[in-house]
Amino acid sequence: LSTICDADRIAVIDNGKVREIGTHDELMMKPNGRYKRLQDLQNLDQDVKKSKKKKDDDDDDADEEHADDKDDGTDEKESTEEDKKNEQLRAKRARSFANQDVMFFVIGSVGAVFAGLLFPGWGLVFAYMVE
């Protein structure tokens, strides 16, 4: 949205219909306007990314400071176990989402096999025709 802030007229289209028209300032003045909500969401996303980057930088600094303090690596073992559990949970969740689309997967696989065999099949057919 930052690229259109200086435009003379901005049209907000929702579900194929023009919902709001105006300049950036006019659209931002509307308390429950769609454009204002989009702008707020974009700003919120940027703030989240900045805070996440700052947190990662702080964590990296803390890791560097305490690199010599690690005794036996039990924290690493615990974190790897948690990572494995989280990975298993994500895989289970992905499979549950994919279960709804199994039929599409089967149809797509059969179509892919057919499409893959089609070109070599034409080659064989033409080879027998030439003989």
Secondary structure, 3 states (H helix, E strand, C coil): CCCCCCCCCEEEEECCEEEEEECHHHHHHCCCCHHHHHHHHHHHHHHHHHHHHHHHHHHHHHHHHCHHHCCCCHHHHHHHHHHHHHHHHHHHHHHHHHHCCHHHHHHHHHHHHHHHHHHHHHHHHHHHHHC
